[in-house]
Amino acid sequence: MVGFGIFMLVIALWLGGMGLTDQRALWWRFQARRFSDPEANEPSEAGYRARRVLLLTMALVMVVMAVWWFTGIDYIQSGGLED
């Protein structure tokens, strides 16, 4: 049960790391080779910014889900008793 929460934290770290890296370098490394004229198909600065915001937002969502998961485990292990 705890393994799933740790898995979510690992994914959050990966998403956060991808969001903090240079988006232009990532595009040129992994996407540019698909196009015969990569400069004409390169995303705009707004596109890079949107991708960065999306990745960081998803990392934050994964952290919130992991915290919720760990607090849910405590609730289940206590027998569902409330203080």
C-alpha positions as CSV (number, residue, x, y, z in Angstrom):
1,M,0.0,0.0,0.0
2,V,2.8,2.4,0.8
3,G,4.6,1.5,-2.4
4,F,1.9,3.2,-4.5
5,G,2.4,6.5,-2.6
6,I,6.2,6.3,-3.1
7,F,5.6,5.6,-6.8
8,M,3.5,8.8,-7.0
9,L,6.3,10.8,-5.3
10,V,8.8,9.4,-7.8
11,I,6.6,10.4,-10.7
12,A,6.2,13.8,-9.1
13,L,10.0,14.2,-8.9
14,W,10.4,13.2,-12.6
15,L,7.6,15.6,-13.7
16,G,9.1,18.4,-11.6
17,G,12.6,17.7,-13.1
18,M,11.2,17.8,-16.6
19,G,9.4,21.0,-15.8
20,L,12.6,22.7,-14.5
21,T,14.8,21.7,-17.4
22,D,15.2,23.8,-20.6
23,Q,12.1,23.1,-22.7
24,R,13.7,24.2,-25.9
25,A,16.6,21.7,-25.4
26,L,14.1,18.9,-24.7
27,W,12.2,19.7,-27.9
28,W,15.4,19.8,-30.0
29,R,16.6,16.6,-28.4
30,F,13.4,14.5,-28.7
31,Q,11.0,16.1,-31.2
32,A,13.0,18.0,-33.8
33,R,14.2,15.0,-35.7
34,R,10.6,14.1,-36.7
35,F,10.4,17.1,-39.0
36,S,12.2,17.8,-42.2
37,D,12.4,21.5,-41.2
38,P,12.5,21.6,-37.5
39,E,13.0,25.4,-37.2
40,A,9.6,25.9,-39.0
41,N,7.9,23.5,-36.6
42,E,9.5,24.7,-33.3
43,P,6.9,25.7,-30.7
44,S,6.7,29.4,-29.6
45,E,7.8,30.7,-26.3
46,A,4.2,30.5,-25.1
47,G,4.2,26.9,-26.0
48,Y,7.4,26.2,-24.1
49,R,6.0,28.2,-21.1
50,A,2.7,26.3,-21.2
51,R,4.5,22.9,-21.2
52,R,6.6,24.0,-18.3
53,V,3.5,25.1,-16.3
54,L,1.7,21.9,-17.2
55,L,4.6,19.7,-16.0
56,L,5.0,21.6,-12.7
57,T,1.3,21.6,-12.1
58,M,1.1,17.9,-12.6
59,A,4.1,17.4,-10.3
60,L,2.2,19.4,-7.6
61,V,-1.0,17.3,-8.2
62,M,1.0,14.1,-7.8
63,V,2.5,15.4,-4.5
64,V,-1.0,16.3,-3.2
65,M,-2.3,12.9,-4.3
66,A,0.6,11.1,-2.5
67,V,0.0,13.1,0.7
68,W,-3.7,12.2,0.5
69,W,-2.8,8.6,-0.1
70,F,-0.5,8.5,3.0
71,T,-3.1,10.1,5.2
72,G,-5.8,7.7,3.9
73,I,-3.5,4.7,4.8
74,D,-3.3,6.1,8.4
75,Y,-7.1,6.4,8.5
76,I,-7.5,2.8,7.3
77,Q,-4.9,1.4,9.6
78,S,-6.5,3.1,12.6
79,G,-9.7,1.3,11.9
80,G,-11.5,4.3,10.6
81,L,-11.7,5.9,14.0
82,E,-11.9,9.7,14.2
83,D,-10.5,11.7,17.0
